[in-house]
Amino acid sequence: METTIPSTAARAAHRRRDRLFTVLAATAATLSGWAVAVPLAGVELTVRGGGVEQRVTPVAVAVSTLLAGLAGWALLALLERFTGRARPVWTVVAALVLLLSLLGPLTGGAGRSATATLLVLHLLAGAVLLPGLRRTAG
């Protein structure tokens, strides 16, 4: 039986595909969470900042998740390029960023249900992005 060793280019292509899938899956997860909370459960998802209340739309959820996922991907790629310990360093940084991101809902959620929903959306994104991107680390 002959075993083939994938080329470096093939491994890189698989890694990019898996990372893209992870970012898209995180976006789908947060959009699903928004859909359950807002239209189905009737949560009024608003945030307060600078004395202004603003509704959190599905576009805002999708864009925020995509940007967070792409930023995590970029950091992982940079770490892989400059250190041999990319996976553990990235994991610690990503976990800290997730924890810090929870301050936004805790301080800006307009009401208990909005705060709880925003926390869940942040945790959903983290639950997909952290293990998904970590798994692809080389």
C-alpha positions as CSV (number, residue, x, y, z in Angstrom):
1,M,0.0,0.0,0.0
2,E,1.4,3.3,-1.0
3,T,0.9,6.4,1.2
4,T,1.1,9.8,-0.2
5,I,2.4,12.8,1.7
6,P,0.5,15.9,0.9
7,S,2.6,18.7,-0.5
8,T,3.2,21.9,1.4
9,A,0.9,23.8,-1.0
10,A,-1.9,21.2,-0.5
11,R,-1.6,21.4,3.3
12,A,-1.7,25.2,3.1
13,A,-4.8,25.1,0.9
14,H,-6.5,22.7,3.3
15,R,-5.6,25.0,6.2
16,R,-7.0,28.0,4.5
17,R,-10.2,26.1,3.6
18,D,-10.6,24.9,7.2
19,R,-10.0,28.4,8.6
20,L,-12.5,29.9,6.2
21,F,-15.1,27.3,7.2
22,T,-14.4,28.0,10.9
23,V,-15.0,31.8,10.4
24,L,-18.2,31.1,8.4
25,A,-19.4,28.6,10.9
26,A,-18.9,31.1,13.8
27,T,-20.8,33.7,11.8
28,A,-23.7,31.2,11.2
29,A,-23.7,30.3,14.9
30,T,-24.0,33.9,16.0
31,L,-26.6,34.7,13.4
32,S,-28.6,31.6,14.6
33,G,-28.3,32.9,18.1
34,W,-29.6,36.3,17.1
35,A,-32.5,34.7,15.2
36,V,-33.5,32.6,18.2
37,A,-33.3,35.5,20.6
38,V,-34.7,38.5,18.7
39,P,-37.4,37.4,16.3
40,L,-38.4,34.1,18.0
41,A,-38.0,35.0,21.7
42,G,-38.7,38.7,21.3
43,V,-35.6,40.0,23.0
44,E,-35.1,43.7,22.3
45,L,-31.4,43.5,21.5
46,T,-30.1,47.0,22.2
47,V,-26.8,48.4,23.4
48,R,-26.0,51.6,25.2
49,G,-23.0,53.7,24.5
50,G,-22.4,57.4,24.9
51,G,-25.9,58.0,26.1
52,V,-27.4,56.5,22.9
53,E,-29.3,53.2,22.6
54,Q,-28.8,51.3,19.4
55,R,-30.4,48.1,18.1
56,V,-28.1,45.2,17.3
57,T,-29.0,44.0,13.8
58,P,-28.1,40.7,12.1
59,V,-25.7,42.7,9.8
60,A,-23.9,44.0,12.9
61,V,-23.7,40.4,14.3
62,A,-22.4,39.0,11.1
63,V,-19.9,41.7,10.4
64,S,-18.6,41.6,14.0
65,T,-18.2,37.9,14.0
66,L,-16.5,37.9,10.6
67,L,-14.1,40.6,11.7
68,A,-13.2,38.8,14.9
69,G,-12.7,35.5,13.0
70,L,-10.5,37.1,10.4
71,A,-8.5,38.9,13.0
72,G,-8.0,35.6,14.9
73,W,-7.0,34.0,11.6
74,A,-4.5,36.8,10.8
75,L,-2.9,36.6,14.3
76,L,-2.6,32.8,14.0
77,A,-0.9,33.1,10.6
78,L,1.5,35.7,11.9
79,L,2.4,33.6,14.9
80,E,3.0,30.6,12.7
81,R,5.4,32.6,10.6
82,F,7.4,34.0,13.5
83,T,7.3,31.4,16.3
84,G,7.4,27.7,16.7
85,R,4.8,27.9,19.5
86,A,2.0,29.5,17.5
87,R,-0.8,27.2,18.8
88,P,-0.3,27.8,22.6
89,V,0.4,31.5,22.2
90,W,-2.6,32.0,20.0
91,T,-4.8,30.0,22.3
92,V,-3.9,32.2,25.3
93,V,-4.3,35.4,23.4
94,A,-7.6,34.3,21.8
95,A,-9.0,33.3,25.2
96,L,-8.0,36.6,26.7
97,V,-9.6,38.5,23.9
98,L,-12.8,36.5,24.4
99,L,-12.8,37.3,28.1
100,L,-12.2,41.0,27.4
101,S,-14.9,41.0,24.8
102,L,-17.4,40.0,27.4
103,L,-16.9,43.4,29.1
104,G,-18.8,45.0,26.1
105,P,-22.1,43.2,26.8
106,L,-21.7,43.5,30.6
107,T,-21.3,47.3,30.4
108,G,-23.3,48.1,27.3
109,G,-26.3,45.8,27.2
110,A,-29.6,47.6,27.6
111,G,-31.4,45.4,30.1
112,R,-30.9,41.9,31.4
113,S,-32.2,40.0,28.4
114,A,-30.1,42.1,26.0
115,T,-27.0,41.6,28.2
116,A,-27.5,37.9,28.5
117,T,-28.1,37.6,24.7
118,L,-25.0,39.5,23.9
119,L,-23.0,37.4,26.3
120,V,-24.3,34.3,24.6
121,L,-23.5,35.6,21.1
122,H,-19.9,36.4,22.2
123,L,-19.5,32.9,23.8
124,L,-21.0,31.2,20.7
125,A,-18.4,33.0,18.5
126,G,-15.6,31.9,20.9
127,A,-16.9,28.4,21.1
128,V,-16.5,28.0,17.4
129,L,-13.5,30.1,16.7
130,L,-11.2,29.0,19.5
131,P,-11.2,25.3,18.9
132,G,-11.7,25.6,15.1
133,L,-8.8,27.9,14.4
134,R,-6.6,26.3,17.1
135,R,-7.1,22.9,15.4
136,T,-5.7,24.3,12.2
137,A,-2.5,25.7,13.8
138,G,0.6,24.3,12.3
